Amino acid sequence: MTHFNRTQPLAIFLFIFSRFIAVSTAAGLPFLIPHNQARAQVGVQPLTWNKTLATYAREYAYQRLGDCKLQHSGGPFGENLALGYADQFTALTAVDMWVGEKQYYDYESNSCVGGESCLHYTQVVWKDSVHLGCAKANCYEGGWFVICSYDPPGNYVGD
């Protein structure tokens, strides 16, 4: 005869939950590491992974699964979006796209030059941002939607 132990379900839940927490933080490293490398190059403090921002990013990425539009969420955080179609479109690929805009940023004038965009880059290295949360989702029609959320947000004109 097997006896039911009331503590078993709780122990199993706690074990699974602890693994989820560890995986959640570890899942952020592919985003966090290249962000902090770019920030270190310009002497800006590293970002820390934030589960609230990661949850926000994941929920918004799921909203975009049907259309994969690069449309900002309109939420309270700073935001970078990317879209890629290759199976090799990774977190690093997305962050490298944003950091690649560095060549168009002029530090002296604090502006983008040559009619090019550099606002993704400036969000990555925004000195007042301290928290990061990101998500990557495979859209229904193909493609990978990537969102990174930053807190506090950056890219204020004139700052």
C-alpha positions in Angstrom: 0.0 0.0 0.0 1.4 3.4 -0.9 0.9 6.2 1.6 0.4 9.8 0.4 2.8 12.2 2.0 1.4 15.7 2.2 4.8 17.3 1.9 5.6 15.6 -1.4 3.6 18.0 -3.6 5.0 21.0 -1.9 8.6 19.7 -2.2 8.1 18.9 -5.9 6.6 22.4 -6.5 9.5 24.1 -4.7 12.0 22.1 -6.6 10.4 22.9 -10.0 9.9 26.6 -9.0 13.6 26.9 -7.9 14.7 25.5 -11.3 12.4 27.9 -13.1 13.9 30.9 -11.2 17.5 29.7 -12.1 16.6 29.2 -15.7 14.8 32.5 -15.9 18.0 34.4 -14.8 20.2 32.2 -16.9 18.0 32.7 -19.9 18.8 36.4 -19.7 22.6 36.1 -19.9 22.7 35.9 -23.8 21.1 39.4 -23.7 22.8 40.8 -20.6 26.4 39.9 -21.5 26.5 41.8 -24.9 24.7 44.8 -23.4 27.2 45.0 -20.6 30.1 44.6 -23.0 28.9 47.6 -25.0 28.3 49.6 -21.8 31.8 48.8 -20.5 33.4 50.1 -23.7 32.0 53.6 -22.9 32.5 53.4 -19.2 28.8 53.0 -18.2 27.7 50.8 -15.2 26.5 47.3 -16.1 22.8 46.5 -16.3 21.2 43.9 -14.0 18.6 41.3 -15.2 15.2 42.1 -13.9 12.5 39.5 -13.9 9.6 42.0 -14.0 11.0 43.5 -17.1 11.6 40.1 -18.6 8.0 39.1 -17.9 6.8 42.4 -19.5 9.0 41.7 -22.5 7.8 38.1 -22.8 4.2 39.1 -22.6 4.6 41.8 -25.3 6.5 39.4 -27.5 3.6 36.9 -27.3 1.2 39.7 -28.4 3.3 40.1 -31.5 3.3 36.4 -32.5 0.5 36.8 -35.0 2.0 39.7 -37.0 5.6 40.1 -35.8 5.4 43.9 -36.3 8.2 46.1 -35.0 5.7 48.2 -33.1 6.6 49.6 -29.7 4.5 48.5 -26.8 3.8 52.0 -25.5 4.7 50.8 -22.0 6.6 52.6 -19.3 10.0 51.2 -20.1 12.7 52.0 -22.6 12.5 49.5 -25.5 14.5 48.1 -28.3 12.9 45.8 -30.9 14.4 43.5 -33.5 13.1 41.1 -36.1 15.1 38.3 -37.8 14.3 35.4 -40.1 17.2 33.1 -39.9 17.3 30.2 -37.4 20.6 31.7 -36.3 18.9 34.9 -35.2 20.0 34.9 -31.6 19.9 37.3 -28.7 23.5 38.2 -29.6 22.5 38.9 -33.2 19.8 41.3 -32.0 22.0 43.2 -29.6 24.8 43.4 -32.1 22.4 45.0 -34.6 21.6 47.7 -32.0 25.2 48.2 -30.9 26.2 48.3 -34.6 24.5 51.8 -34.7 27.4 53.1 -32.6 29.1 54.2 -35.8 26.3 56.7 -36.4 26.4 58.3 -33.0 28.4 61.5 -32.5 29.3 61.9 -28.9 30.2 65.6 -29.3 26.8 66.6 -30.7 24.9 63.9 -28.8 23.1 63.0 -32.0 22.9 60.6 -34.9 24.8 61.6 -38.0 24.5 61.0 -41.7 20.8 60.6 -41.6 21.2 57.2 -39.9 19.5 55.8 -36.8 21.4 55.4 -33.6 18.7 55.4 -31.0 18.8 51.6 -30.4 22.5 52.0 -29.5 21.9 55.0 -27.2 19.3 53.0 -25.4 21.8 50.1 -24.9 24.3 52.4 -23.3 22.0 54.9 -21.6 23.8 55.7 -18.4 20.7 56.0 -16.2 19.2 52.7 -17.2 20.1 50.0 -14.6 17.7 47.1 -15.3 17.2 44.9 -18.3 14.6 42.3 -19.3 14.3 40.7 -22.8 12.4 38.1 -24.7 12.6 36.3 -28.0 9.6 34.7 -29.7 9.1 32.7 -32.9 6.3 34.3 -34.8 3.5 32.2 -36.4 4.4 33.2 -39.9 8.1 32.8 -39.4 10.7 35.1 -38.0 11.9 35.9 -34.5 10.6 38.9 -32.6 13.0 40.3 -30.0 12.3 42.9 -27.3 14.5 44.3 -24.6 13.0 46.6 -21.9 15.1 49.0 -20.0 14.4 50.8 -16.7 14.7 53.6 -16.2 14.0 54.3 -19.9 16.4 56.4 -21.9 16.7 58.3 -25.2 15.2 61.6 -24.0 15.9 64.3 -26.5 18.6 66.7 -25.3 19.9 64.3 -22.6 
